[in-house]
Amino acid sequence: MPTFKYIAYTTTGTKKIGIIEADAKEKAILLLKNKGLYPESIDQVEKKQAGLLKKLWNKYFCRISQTQRAELFFRLATLLESGIPLVEALNIVANQYKNPIKEVLLAIKDKVNEGGKFSDALKQYPNIFYPIYINMISIAEKTGNLSQILSQIASYEEEKENLSHKIISTLIYPFFVLCLGGAVVSFLLVYVVPKMQKIFASLHKELPLVTKMLIWIGNFFNNYFGILILFGIGFISILQIFYSKISFTRKLIDDFLLRFDIYKKLIMAKFSSVLSFQLKAGMPFIEAIFHAKGVVKNKVFQQAVDKAIKDIKEGAFIDNAFKEIPFFDSMFIASLNIGKKSGKIDDFISRISVYYEKEINRQLKRIVDLAEPVSILILGIIVGFIVMAIMVPLFDLNQLIK
């Protein structure tokens, strides 16, 4: 919003100097008069342009959480439903956040205020506003239901966050057990075993095989721990480079991952959820499928969906186009078939996405229920091995003393 510097007088003749924000000079004068000020001069102040680095940071690196994104769209939708113009709504929402989100929203507001489209302004910040949302907002601008679409986006972001929280909360306990067990084993190997080794050396006696193994493992970790960490980081980095840069390697890895049922269910839940979300917003089916496949980063899956899109464009039935793809199961195909016949394909795709989410939760619970006792058993065996390796020579020492 433009800023104006003014010199004005009160009704008593007192001189006032200050600045005021308004959409235009005439509106600024009206605002001053409403405050009981009569301007002598009023001039627009040119805003200082943000530095290049700051602009680049906001455009390519500024990110927000799912919670913040859901809140942002919800607040905008609420204000628009109340009849507040988009520019004013953006200004109100921007002032509810801190930088850099505030700067981004104010920049978007300025673009819209200058006559640009809201969707075009959002495209300048791809890390905050995803292409799938921008396309839906672009359609909403043409149909006039922007507030409804923004509300749907907010609800969808909340659903995504809830699913993420469920998965994370399910995995917290086994992860904690493994970390705690790893810390205990590391402490025994790095701190306790070297001290016990000195006692064993003073015995001048042949040590049991289990104790020799423990000493060798302890020395190996003490001497090469840093190298092992570097090797692990290097291996992961090389694997990531091979995955992201070499298409053949990525295809092999993606194809291997699709053999795991829980991974397949996870990407199907994500794909069908986004597809249903877009269809309910009024997006054409082909366009909705094209954007939905973009949220799944598996290249093998994306190529299969591209083939289905091509077949549909060439005249194939929707369900038949997906039937030939092995990781689209009979439930998904049946949902497409029934939805196509009933004319409520978005509802049936929504139901199948809920089904996949429930299946993921069930399989995760099964894995966690199995992982808890297995991890405790493995850690118990490792700790028992260490304790036995330490105690056997001590028992021999006790026999010698007797």
C-alpha positions in Angstrom: 0.0 0.0 0.0 1.4 3.5 -0.9 2.7 5.7 1.9 2.2 9.5 2.0 4.0 12.1 3.9 1.8 15.0 5.0 1.9 18.5 6.6 -1.5 19.3 8.1 -3.2 21.5 10.7 -5.8 20.8 13.3 -8.9 22.9 13.8 -7.0 24.9 16.4 -4.2 25.6 14.0 -1.6 23.2 15.4 0.8 22.0 12.8 1.2 18.2 12.3 3.8 16.3 10.3 3.6 12.6 9.7 3.0 9.7 7.3 -0.1 7.7 6.4 -0.9 4.6 4.3 -3.7 4.7 1.8 -4.6 3.2 -1.6 -4.5 6.6 -3.3 -3.8 10.3 -2.5 -7.5 11.1 -2.4 -8.2 8.4 0.2 -5.2 9.6 2.3 -6.7 13.1 2.3 -10.1 11.7 3.4 -8.5 9.7 6.2 -6.7 12.8 7.5 -9.9 14.8 7.4 -11.7 12.0 9.4 -9.0 12.4 12.0 -9.6 16.2 12.2 -6.5 17.1 10.2 -6.5 19.4 7.1 -3.6 18.8 4.9 -1.5 21.7 3.5 0.7 19.3 1.4 0.7 15.5 0.9 3.2 13.6 -1.2 3.7 10.0 -1.9 6.9 8.4 -0.4 8.8 6.1 -2.6 9.4 2.8 -0.8 13.0 1.6 -0.6 13.4 -1.5 -2.7 14.4 -4.6 -0.7 18.0 -5.8 -1.3 18.6 -8.4 -4.1 19.7 -11.0 -1.6 16.6 -10.5 0.5 14.3 -10.8 -2.5 16.0 -14.0 -3.6 15.8 -15.4 -0.1 12.1 -14.7 0.2 11.5 -16.2 -3.3 13.5 -19.4 -3.2 14.4 -20.2 0.4 11.6 -18.8 2.6 9.4 -21.7 3.9 6.5 -22.1 6.2 5.1 -25.0 8.1 1.9 -26.8 7.2 0.2 -25.3 10.3 1.2 -21.7 9.2 0.0 -22.4 5.6 -3.3 -23.7 6.8 -3.8 -20.7 9.1 -2.8 -18.3 6.4 -5.4 -19.7 3.9 -8.0 -20.0 6.6 -7.6 -16.4 7.7 -7.8 -15.1 4.1 -10.9 -17.3 3.4 -12.6 -16.0 6.5 -11.9 -12.3 5.6 -13.0 -12.7 2.0 -16.3 -14.5 3.1 -16.9 -11.4 5.4 -16.9 -9.2 2.3 -13.4 -7.7 2.8 -11.6 -7.0 -0.5 -8.6 -9.2 -1.3 -6.0 -6.4 -1.0 -7.2 -5.3 2.5 -7.5 -9.0 3.6 -3.9 -9.6 2.5 -2.8 -6.5 4.5 -4.7 -7.6 7.6 -3.2 -11.2 7.5 0.3 -9.9 6.7 0.3 -7.9 9.9 -0.5 -11.0 11.9 2.8 -12.6 11.0 6.5 -11.7 11.5 9.1 -11.5 8.8 9.8 -13.0 6.3 6.2 -14.2 5.9 4.9 -10.7 6.5 7.2 -9.3 3.8 6.1 -12.0 1.3 2.4 -11.2 1.9 2.9 -7.5 1.7 4.7 -8.0 -1.6 1.8 -10.1 -2.9 -0.6 -7.5 -1.7 1.3 -4.8 -3.7 1.2 -6.9 -6.9 -2.6 -7.4 -6.5 -3.1 -3.7 -5.7 -1.2 -2.8 -8.9 -3.7 -4.8 -10.9 -2.0 -8.2 -11.1 -3.7 -11.5 -10.5 -3.5 -13.1 -7.1 -2.4 -16.5 -8.6 0.4 -14.8 -10.6 1.6 -13.1 -7.5 1.7 -16.4 -5.6 3.8 -17.9 -8.4 6.7 -15.8 -7.3 7.1 -17.8 -4.1 7.0 -21.5 -5.2 8.4 -22.8 -1.8 5.5 -21.3 0.1 2.6 -21.7 -2.4 2.7 -25.0 -4.2 1.7 -25.1 -8.0 -1.3 -27.3 -7.2 -2.8 -24.6 -5.0 -1.9 -21.8 -7.5 -3.7 -23.6 -10.3 -6.8 -24.1 -8.1 -6.7 -20.4 -7.1 -6.4 -19.4 -10.8 -9.5 -21.4 -11.6 -11.3 -19.9 -8.6 -10.5 -16.4 -9.8 -12.4 -17.1 -13.0 -15.4 -18.8 -11.3 -15.6 -16.3 -8.4 -15.4 -18.8 -5.5 -11.9 -17.8 -4.2 -12.9 -17.8 -0.5 -14.3 -21.4 -0.9 -11.1 -22.7 -2.5 -8.9 -21.0 0.1 -11.0 -22.6 2.8 -10.7 -26.1 1.1 -6.9 -25.6 0.9 -6.7 -24.8 4.6 -8.7 -27.9 5.4 -6.5 -30.1 3.2 -3.3 -28.7 4.8 -4.8 -29.6 8.3 -5.6 -33.2 7.1 -2.0 -33.6 5.8 -0.6 -32.3 9.0 -2.8 -34.7 11.1 -1.6 -37.7 9.0 2.1 -36.6 9.4 1.6 -36.3 13.2 0.0 -39.8 13.4 3.0 -41.4 11.5 5.6 -39.5 13.6 3.9 -40.2 16.9 3.6 -43.9 16.0 7.4 -44.1 15.3 8.6 -42.1 18.3 8.7 -44.9 20.9 10.7 -47.5 18.9 13.1 -44.7 17.7 13.6 -43.6 21.4 14.3 -47.2 22.4 16.9 -47.6 19.6 18.6 -44.3 20.4 18.7 -45.1 24.2 20.0 -48.6 23.5 22.6 -47.2 21.1 23.8 -44.7 23.6 24.2 -47.4 26.3 26.1 -49.7 24.0 28.3 -46.9 22.8 29.1 -45.9 26.5 30.0 -49.5 27.3 32.3 -49.8 24.3 34.0 -46.5 24.4 34.3 -45.9 28.2 33.9 -49.1 30.1 35.6 -51.7 27.9 39.0 -49.7 27.6 39.1 -49.5 31.4 38.4 -53.2 31.9 41.0 -54.0 29.2 43.7 -52.6 31.5 42.5 -54.9 34.3 42.5 -57.9 31.9 46.0 -57.1 30.7 47.3 -57.2 34.3 46.1 -60.8 34.7 48.7 -62.1 32.3 46.2 -64.8 31.4 44.6 -66.1 28.2 41.2 -64.3 27.9 38.0 -66.1 26.7 37.0 -65.7 23.1 34.0 -63.6 23.9 36.2 -61.1 25.8 38.7 -61.0 22.9 35.8 -60.2 20.5 34.5 -57.5 22.8 38.0 -55.9 23.2 38.5 -56.0 19.4 35.1 -54.3 18.8 35.8 -51.7 21.4 39.2 -50.9 20.0 37.8 -50.8 16.5 35.1 -48.2 17.6 37.6 -46.1 19.5 40.1 -46.0 16.6 37.8 -45.7 13.7 34.6 -44.0 15.1 35.3 -40.7 13.3 36.1 -42.6 10.0 32.9 -44.6 10.4 30.8 -41.4 10.8 32.5 -39.8 7.7 32.0 -43.0 5.7 28.3 -43.1 6.7 27.8 -39.4 5.6 29.8 -40.0 2.4 27.8 -43.1 1.6 24.5 -41.3 2.1 25.7 -38.3 0.1 26.8 -40.6 -2.8 23.5 -42.5 -2.7 21.6 -39.2 -2.8 23.6 -38.0 -5.8 23.1 -41.3 -7.6 19.3 -41.1 -6.8 18.8 -37.5 -7.9 21.2 -37.2 -10.8 21.3 -40.6 -12.5 17.9 -41.6 -13.9 18.7 -45.3 -14.2 19.7 -45.6 -10.6 16.7 -43.6 -9.4 14.4 -45.9 -11.5 15.9 -49.0 -9.8 15.5 -47.5 -6.3 12.0 -46.3 -7.0 10.9 -49.6 -8.5 12.4 -51.4 -5.5 10.5 -49.2 -3.0 7.2 -49.9 -4.8 7.6 -53.5 -3.9 6.9 -52.6 -0.2 3.2 -52.6 0.5 3.3 -49.8 3.1 5.3 -47.5 0.8 2.8 -48.2 -2.1 -0.1 -47.5 0.2 1.5 -44.3 1.4 2.0 -42.8 -2.1 -1.5 -44.0 -3.2 -3.0 -42.2 -0.1 -1.1 -39.0 -1.1 -2.1 -39.3 -4.8 -5.8 -40.1 -4.2 -6.1 -37.4 -1.5 -4.7 -34.7 -3.8 -6.7 -36.0 -6.7 -10.0 -35.9 -4.8 -9.2 -32.5 -3.3 -8.7 -31.0 -6.8 -11.8 -32.6 -8.3 -14.0 -31.2 -5.5 -12.6 -27.8 -6.3 -13.8 -28.2 -9.9 -10.6 -28.9 -11.7 -10.9 -31.1 -14.9 -10.0 -34.7 -14.4 -7.0 -34.9 -16.7 -5.5 -31.7 -15.2 -6.2 -32.9 -11.7 -4.4 -36.2 -12.4 -1.4 -34.4 -13.9 -1.0 -32.2 -10.8 -1.7 -35.0 -8.3 1.1 -37.1 -9.7 3.5 -34.2 -9.0 3.1 -34.6 -5.2 4.6 -38.2 -5.5 8.3 -38.0 -6.0 8.6 -41.6 -7.3 9.6 -41.4 -11.0 8.3 -44.9 -11.8 4.9 -43.9 -10.4 4.9 -40.6 -12.3 5.8 -42.4 -15.6 3.0 -44.8 -15.1 0.5 -42.0 -14.5 1.7 -40.2 -17.6 1.0 -43.3 -19.6 -2.6 -43.4 -18.1 -3.1 -39.7 -18.9 -2.0 -40.4 -22.5 -4.4 -43.4 -22.8 -7.3 -41.3 -21.5 -6.6 -38.6 -24.0 -6.6 -41.2 -26.7 -10.1 -42.3 -25.7 -9.6 -45.1 -23.1 -12.0 -45.3 -20.2 -10.6 -43.9 -17.0 -10.7 -47.2 -15.0 -9.2 -49.2 -18.0 -6.3 -46.7 -18.3 -5.2 -47.4 -14.7 -6.1 -51.1 -14.7 -2.8 -52.0 -16.5 -0.7 -50.3 -13.9 0.3 -52.9 -11.3 0.4 -50.7 -8.2 -3.1 -49.3 -8.7 -5.0 -52.0 -6.8 -8.6 -53.3 -7.4 -10.0 -50.9 -4.8 -8.8 -47.8 -6.6 -9.9 -49.2 -10.0 -13.4 -50.0 -8.6 -13.6 -46.5 -7.1 -12.9 -45.0 -10.5 -15.4 -47.3 -12.2 -18.3 -46.6 -9.7 -17.5 -42.9 -9.5 -17.5 -42.6 -13.3 -20.9 -44.3 -13.5 -22.5 -42.3 -10.7 -21.0 -39.0 -11.6 -19.5 -38.6 -8.1 -15.9 -39.6 -8.9 -14.5 -37.0 -6.4 -16.5 -38.6 -3.5 -15.3 -42.1 -4.3 -11.7 -41.0 -4.7 -12.0 -39.3 -1.4 -13.3 -42.5 0.2 -10.4 -44.5 -1.2 -7.9 -42.0 0.1 -9.4 -42.4 3.6 -9.2 -46.2 3.2 -5.5 -46.0 2.3 -4.8 -43.8 5.3 -6.5 -46.3 7.6 -4.4 -49.1 6.0 -1.2 -47.1 6.6 -2.1 -46.6 10.3 -2.9 -50.3 10.7 0.3 -51.4 9.0 2.4 -48.9 11.0 0.8 -50.1 14.2 1.6 -53.7 13.3 5.2 -52.8 12.5 5.6 -50.8 15.7 4.0 -53.6 17.8 6.5 -56.0 16.3 9.5 -53.6 16.4 9.2 -52.8 20.1 9.8 -56.3 21.5 12.3 -57.1 18.7 14.4 -54.0 19.3 14.3 -54.6 23.1 15.4 -58.3 22.5 18.3 -57.3 20.2 19.5 -54.6 22.6 19.2 -57.1 25.5 21.3 -59.7 23.6 24.0 -57.0 22.8 24.1 -55.7 26.4 24.1 -59.3 27.7 27.1 -60.2 25.4 29.0 -57.2 26.7 28.2 -58.0 30.3 29.2 -61.7 29.9 32.4 -60.7 28.1 33.4 -58.5 31.0 32.2 -60.8 33.8 33.7 -64.1 32.7 37.4 -63.0 33.2 36.3 -61.3 36.5 34.9 -64.7 37.7 38.3 -66.3 36.8 40.1 -63.6 38.7 37.9 -64.3 41.7 38.8 -68.0 41.5 42.5 -67.1 41.5 42.1 -65.0 44.6 40.3 -67.8 46.4 
